[in-house]
Amino acid sequence: MKAILIGAGRGIRLMPTTADAPKCYAEVLGKRILDWILDAMREGGVDEFCFIGGYRIDAIQRDYPQFEFRLNDDWPNNNILASLMYAEDAMDEPFLVSYTDVLFTAPAVADVVASDADITLMVDTEWLPRYAHRSQHPPSDAEKVTAQGGVVTCVHRDIDPGEAYGEYTGVAKFSVDGAKLLREHYHRCRAEFAGKPYREAKVFEKAYLIHLYQDMIERGVPMAHVDTPGGYWEIDTQQDFELARAGWKGW
């Protein structure tokens, strides 16, 4: 199983930690975020990695020569969705996708790998307590989901925290058919919205992955979910970084 890791952005909100290093190099309990991700992925059944880089890709190419690499050479002007599609050629077989500013566990990865759905999102169902001290990244910023009967019904930041089933962790699995749907809907939306506002993004190129997910859900594409009750941490701001270093247990 292959994982596509999205890590092109600089992570301005994590300055000064990212002043001269990729965001995924920030260390929690003496280990880079990226290495936490690799360990969890490998233990969970992933053995190949494709890294989409931009800011300081040279450092990652030097330190992780075992990766396949895709260069997002327009990373200052685009966002996670556009970045992912730089690895479109690596989507002919089943794969996992992951953000690279998140921490999660090997058992959660194994559950996602084992899913037989065409599209499966990893969801943290005990997400809200982690936001108690995140004043720089409040619950309104979370990529929240609602679900019913094992199927994700909505992925959106504007979901009321009290009504959310959980938080999308940035990890998802796509079968061959699921990847085909992802690509088809991406190209449909790009053809219609390139250079124009798209959902909550000012322009399509700045869209987040969850914007396309929600578009797909509204057009009838089913998405399953695999749950992790905690065992997840997002590191978006310097405050998050300090909280993770104090609260992440490594599991």
C-alpha positions as a printed Julia matrix, in Angstrom:
251×3 Matrix{Float64}:
   0.0    0.0     0.0
   1.22   3.47   -0.9
   0.66   6.73    0.97
   0.69  10.13   -0.68
   1.91  12.74    1.79
   0.96  16.37    1.16
   3.7   18.63    2.48
   4.31  21.5     0.07
   3.27  24.48    2.18
   5.48  26.5     4.49
   3.2   26.62    7.52
   3.29  30.36    8.2
   1.24  29.95   11.36
   3.99  27.75   12.79
   6.66  30.45   12.55
   9.38  30.71   13.75
   9.6   26.9    13.79
   9.25  26.83    9.99
  11.59  29.77    9.33
  14.08  27.5     7.57
  12.63  24.0     7.79
   9.6   22.13    6.46
   6.59  22.13    8.76
   6.76  18.35    9.1
  10.25  18.67   10.63
   8.87  20.19   13.84
   9.82  17.82   16.66
   7.39  16.36   19.19
   8.92  14.24   21.97
  12.25  14.38   20.15
  10.91  13.07   16.82
   9.84  14.9    13.69
   6.14  14.96   12.85
   7.07  13.28    9.59
   8.76  10.41   11.41
   5.73   9.92   13.67
   3.64   9.68   10.48
   6.02   7.21    8.83
   6.15   4.97   11.9
   2.35   4.89   12.23
   1.93   4.27    8.5
   4.46   1.46    8.36
   3.06  -0.28   11.43
  -0.41   0.11    9.94
   0.45  -1.58    6.65
   1.85   1.13    4.38
   5.22   0.44    2.76
   5.59   3.03   -0.04
   5.56   6.8     0.17
   5.12   9.58   -2.35
   5.87  13.02   -0.93
   4.45  16.16   -2.52
   6.86  18.91   -1.61
   7.41  22.58   -2.28
   8.91  24.71    0.5
  12.33  23.25    1.41
  11.75  20.09   -0.63
  15.54  19.88   -0.92
  15.82  19.01    2.78
  13.28  16.22    2.5
  14.89  14.83   -0.66
  18.21  14.76    1.18
  16.9   13.16    4.37
  14.32  10.75    2.89
  15.81   9.43   -0.38
  13.51   6.4    -0.18
  10.47   8.53   -1.07
   9.04   9.15   -4.48
   8.76  12.9    -4.92
   6.42  15.24   -6.75
   7.24  18.95   -6.87
   4.45  21.45   -6.36
   6.33  24.32   -7.96
   3.44  26.75   -7.43
   3.0   26.05   -3.72
   2.84  29.74   -2.62
  -0.21  30.22   -4.85
  -2.22  27.03   -4.31
  -3.47  24.84   -1.47
  -3.94  21.24   -0.33
  -6.36  20.14   -3.04
  -4.27  21.39   -5.95
  -1.14  20.09   -4.24
  -2.52  16.56   -3.99
  -3.16  16.42   -7.7
   0.54  16.83   -8.46
   0.64  13.12   -7.58
  -2.29  12.19   -9.82
  -0.05   9.79  -11.72
   0.45   7.8    -8.49
  -3.28   7.11   -8.09
  -3.63   4.07  -10.37
  -3.53   1.69   -7.39
  -5.19   1.92   -3.95
  -3.53   4.54   -1.76
  -3.76   6.52    1.45
  -3.45  10.28    1.53
  -2.31  12.23    4.58
  -1.59  15.76    5.65
   1.9   16.11    7.12
   1.14  18.37   10.1
  -0.81  15.69   11.99
  -0.08  12.92   14.48
  -2.06   9.68   14.58
  -1.66   6.04   15.6
  -0.77   2.82   13.81
  -4.01   1.01   14.83
  -6.05   3.79   13.22
  -4.01   3.47   10.03
  -4.5   -0.31   10.05
  -8.26   0.16   10.31
  -8.25   2.55    7.34
  -6.09   0.17    5.3
  -8.51  -2.67    6.08
 -11.58  -0.74    4.9
 -13.19  -2.18    1.77
 -15.03   1.05    0.9
 -13.96   3.0    -2.17
 -13.36   6.13   -0.09
 -12.73   6.05    3.66
 -12.0    9.01    5.93
 -10.24   8.65    9.28
 -12.27  10.58   11.87
 -11.35  11.51   15.43
 -14.5   11.04   17.51
 -12.98  12.53   20.68
 -11.78  15.7    19.03
 -13.42  18.46   21.02
 -11.49  18.19   24.33
  -8.28  18.81   22.4
  -9.59  22.27   21.53
  -9.94  23.43   25.14
  -6.77  25.52   24.96
  -6.5   26.11   21.19
  -7.32  29.81   21.12
  -5.44  30.3    17.84
  -7.28  27.44   16.16
 -10.77  27.19   17.69
 -13.39  24.5    16.99
 -14.83  26.69   14.23
 -11.62  26.01   12.25
 -11.85  22.23   12.58
 -12.59  20.1     9.51
 -15.65  18.56   11.14
 -17.83  15.75    9.85
 -21.33  14.45   10.38
 -22.15  10.81    9.74
 -25.06   8.4     9.69
 -25.11   4.66    9.25
 -21.38   4.43    8.68
 -21.45   7.02    5.9
 -20.1   10.58    6.06
 -22.95  13.01    5.35
 -21.04  16.3     5.52
 -17.45  17.57    5.8
 -17.37  21.25    6.65
 -15.83  23.74    9.06
 -19.21  25.38    9.65
 -20.78  22.31   11.24
 -21.85  23.19   14.79
 -19.36  21.51   17.18
 -22.27  20.12   19.17
 -23.62  18.4    16.07
 -20.31  17.07   14.73
 -19.63  13.35   14.73
 -15.92  14.05   14.77
 -12.99  15.76   13.07
 -11.44  14.65    9.8
  -7.8   13.82   10.53
  -6.4   14.44    7.07
  -5.99  10.7     6.46
  -8.11   8.93    3.84
  -7.99   5.8     1.71
  -8.99   5.5    -1.92
  -9.54   2.3    -3.87
  -8.89   2.3    -7.61
 -12.54   3.25   -8.18
 -12.42   5.81   -5.37
  -9.33   7.44   -6.88
 -11.06   7.55  -10.26
 -13.98   9.41   -8.68
 -11.61  11.81   -6.93
  -9.83  12.63  -10.17
 -13.02  12.94  -12.21
 -14.6   15.37   -9.76
 -11.39  17.37   -9.42
 -11.11  17.88  -13.17
 -14.81  18.69  -13.44
 -14.47  21.39  -10.81
 -11.21  22.74  -12.17
 -12.72  23.09  -15.64
 -15.63  25.05  -14.2
 -13.97  27.07  -11.45
 -10.29  27.62  -12.33
  -9.43  31.18  -11.37
 -12.88  31.66   -9.85
 -14.37  31.34   -6.35
 -15.06  27.74   -5.36
 -17.18  26.98   -2.32
 -15.47  28.79    0.61
 -12.21  29.38   -1.28
 -11.59  32.74   -2.93
 -10.34  30.89   -6.02
 -10.37  27.21   -6.94
  -6.6   26.98   -6.69
  -6.8   27.88   -2.98
  -9.39  25.21   -2.17
  -8.95  22.65    0.57
  -9.38  18.92    0.06
 -12.54  18.95    2.17
 -14.15  21.35   -0.32
 -13.94  18.68   -3.0
 -15.05  15.97   -0.57
 -18.2   17.93    0.22
 -18.84  18.59   -3.46
 -18.58  14.85   -4.1
 -20.87  13.98   -1.18
 -23.51  16.41   -2.48
 -23.32  14.66   -5.85
 -23.99  11.27   -4.3
 -20.49   9.85   -3.85
 -20.48   7.68   -0.69
 -17.66   8.09    1.82
 -17.17   5.69    4.7
 -15.43   6.56    7.95
 -13.07   4.74   10.29
 -12.94   6.18   13.79
 -10.14   6.88   16.21
 -11.28   8.02   19.68
  -8.44  10.46   20.25
  -4.92   9.4    19.39
  -4.79  12.3    16.95
  -3.27  15.77   16.98
  -3.1   18.57   14.44
  -0.19  21.02   14.59
  -1.23  24.15   12.76
   0.02  26.97   14.97
   2.89  27.57   17.36
   0.37  27.16   20.18
  -0.63  23.76   18.78
   3.03  22.83   18.69
   3.45  23.58   22.38
   0.25  21.75   23.27
   1.25  18.7    21.26
   4.65  18.55   22.9
   2.91  18.58   26.26
  -0.02  16.32   25.42
   0.97  13.82   22.74
   1.65  10.43   24.35
   3.01   8.61   21.34
   0.75   5.64   22.0
